[in-house]
Amino acid sequence: MTGEGRMKAGAVRRPGAGWWRWPALALAAIAVLWCALHWSAWRARAELAAGFGARIACSCRYIEGRDIKSCKTDFAGLKGMWAVRLADDAEGKTLHASIPLLAARAAQYRPGFGCMIDTP
């Protein structure tokens, strides 16, 4: 007989072997529950951060004329903005900001109006 759950003939099972399985499963279940309870708040904050990031970076890029790496430094010191990823669409004068798995927003430069957030 082979397999993880079966013992070899003549093998002696140590007392307490595998004691860690139940606490590990309990911790995993608590982590999943905690994430499920906080997901909507994280998503709301991510939407706000992505929208703010898109608007500010668009203004930086298309009104001030700076490069995208320089625009990312404008977020230094702002809580949660480290997670915002920026992508530039120079042809459409649009800047996309996202937080992976949570939110994505875009801001487009429109002459005479400045940078405007696209509605989701």
C-alpha positions in Angstrom: 0.0 0.0 0.0 1.3 3.4 -0.9 0.0 6.8 -0.6 0.2 9.8 1.7 -2.7 8.8 4.0 -1.7 5.1 4.3 1.1 3.8 6.5 3.6 1.1 5.4 3.3 -2.3 7.1 5.1 -2.3 10.3 5.4 1.5 10.5 4.8 3.1 13.8 2.7 6.3 13.8 4.2 9.0 16.0 1.8 10.6 18.4 0.9 14.2 17.4 2.0 13.8 13.8 0.1 16.1 11.5 -1.2 18.2 14.4 -0.6 21.4 12.4 -3.2 20.7 9.7 -6.3 21.8 11.7 -4.8 25.1 12.9 -3.5 25.8 9.4 -6.9 25.2 7.9 -8.5 27.4 10.6 -6.1 30.3 9.9 -6.7 30.0 6.1 -10.5 30.1 6.7 -10.1 33.2 8.9 -7.9 34.9 6.3 -10.5 34.2 3.5 -13.3 35.5 5.7 -11.4 38.6 6.6 -10.6 39.3 2.9 -14.3 38.8 2.0 -15.5 41.2 4.7 -13.1 43.9 3.7 -13.2 43.5 -0.1 -15.8 46.2 -0.8 -14.0 48.8 1.3 -10.7 48.0 -0.5 -12.4 48.2 -3.8 -14.0 51.6 -3.0 -10.6 53.0 -1.9 -8.9 51.5 -5.0 -11.5 53.2 -7.3 -10.8 56.5 -5.6 -7.0 56.1 -5.8 -7.2 55.0 -9.5 -9.4 58.0 -10.4 -7.2 60.4 -8.5 -4.1 58.9 -10.1 -5.5 59.0 -13.6 -6.5 62.7 -13.2 -3.3 63.9 -11.6 -1.0 62.0 -13.9 -3.0 63.1 -17.0 -2.6 66.7 -16.0 1.1 66.1 -15.3 1.6 64.4 -18.6 -0.5 66.5 -21.0 -0.7 69.9 -19.4 2.7 70.2 -17.8 4.4 68.1 -20.5 6.4 65.9 -18.1 7.2 62.2 -18.7 5.2 59.4 -17.0 8.0 58.4 -14.6 8.2 62.0 -13.4 4.5 62.0 -12.9 4.6 58.9 -10.7 6.8 60.8 -8.2 3.9 63.2 -7.5 2.2 60.4 -5.6 5.1 60.0 -3.1 3.9 60.2 0.5 0.2 59.7 -0.4 -1.3 56.8 1.4 -2.2 53.8 -0.9 -0.9 55.5 -4.1 2.1 53.1 -4.2 -0.2 50.5 -5.7 -1.4 52.6 -8.6 0.0 51.5 -12.0 0.0 54.1 -14.8 -0.2 53.5 -18.6 0.0 56.2 -21.2 -1.9 56.3 -24.5 -0.1 59.1 -26.3 -2.2 58.8 -29.5 -5.5 59.3 -27.6 -4.0 61.6 -25.0 -5.4 59.3 -22.3 -3.8 58.1 -19.2 -4.9 54.8 -17.6 -4.5 54.2 -13.9 -5.2 50.8 -12.2 -4.8 48.9 -9.0 -4.5 45.2 -10.1 -7.6 43.1 -9.3 -9.5 46.0 -7.8 -9.9 49.1 -10.0 -9.1 50.8 -13.2 -9.9 54.4 -14.4 -8.8 56.6 -17.2 -8.5 60.3 -17.8 -8.4 62.0 -21.2 -7.0 65.4 -22.1 -9.6 67.5 -23.9 -8.4 70.9 -25.2 -10.3 73.7 -23.5 -11.4 71.4 -20.7 -8.2 69.8 -19.4 -8.0 66.3 -18.2 -11.4 64.6 -17.6 -12.1 61.3 -15.9 -13.9 58.8 -18.2 -17.1 57.6 -16.6 -17.0 53.9 -15.7 
